Amino acid sequence: MARNDVLQGTLDLLILKTLGSRGPIHGYGIVTHIQQVTENVLRVEEGSLYPALHRLDQDGLIESEWKVSETNRRARYYRLTARGRRQLQAEQNKWAALTGAVARVLEFA
């Protein structure tokens, strides 16, 4: 698997998980949530976030609608679809298997 595939898949998982736990939220809110939860270890740039959101939307994993934000600005709010919730669970299972396998290699290598 190429490095970009891993990173792209990880970003998708982080976005889906954020939407699954926070509910409808705008792009800046997604970025802020990921940075806060990871104590600024992970930083998501706009150039990565919005193409990922577009891709997830096209795949039917999320939906979006325009609303007024808490700062009185027009913003696109994203939310998980039923298909997105199923995909989130599948991706979390894959992530657990992957990180477990890597941990085993690190432990016994």
N, C-alpha and C positions, 0 to 999 in steps of 0.2 A: 504494500500500500504506500503510495507516495505521501510525502510529508504534508502537502496541501490537503489531501483527502482526509488525513487524520485531523488536521486543524479545522477544516470545514465541518466535518462530522461532529467535532467537539463543540464548535460554535452553535451548530444547530441544536445539539442537546442542551446547551446552556440557555438558549433562547426558549426552547420548548419548556424546560423546567421552570424558568422564570415566569413564563405565562401561566403555567400550571399551578404555581404556588401564589402568584400575585394577582391573577385575573387580568382583565383588560388593562393594558398599559401602553404608553407611547414609547417610541424608540429611545429617547433620552432616558426614560425611566428604566428601560431594560439595561442599558449601559450602566447607569448609576447603581442599579441593584447588583449586577455582577461584580462591579468594582467594590462595592461595600461588603458584600458577602465574602469575597476573596481577599479582603483587606488590601486592595489595590495591587494584588499579585497579577490578576488578569485584567487587562485593559482592552476593551473592544473599540476599534476605530469605526467611524462612520462608513469608511470605504469598505469595510467588511460587513458591518451590521446590515445596512440597507439592501445590498444584494442578497444576503442570506434571508432576510425577511421576505423579499420579493420571491425568492425561490420556494420558501416554505408556503407562501400564499398560493403560488402556482401549483404546488403539489397538493393543495387542499388540506394542509396541516394546520394552517392558521387562517383567520379572516381579519379584515380590518374595516374600520369606519372612521370618518372624520368626526371629531368632537372638540369642544373647547377645553383646554387644559386648566390645571389649577392656577396657572399664571395668566389666564384669560387669552391664551393664544390658540389658534386652530392647530390641531395635531391629529395625526393618524394613530388611532388606538388599535392594538392587535390583541387577538384572543385565540385560544386553542379551539379547534373543532373537535368533534368526537373522534375523527380519524387521527388528529394530532395527539389526543390523549392516548390512543392505542400505540401510536408511534413513539411517544415519550416513554411508555412502559417498556417497549421493545428495546429502545436505545439505552435505557437505564440498565436493563438486563445485560446487554452487550458490553456496556461500560464496566459493569461489575465483573464480568468474566475476563475482560481485557486487563483491568487493573489487578485482578487476582493472579492472572498468569504472569504479569510483569513482576509482581511482588514475589512470586515463587522463584523466578529466575534470579532476581536480586538476592534473595535469601540463600539460594543454593549454588550460585555461580562462583 
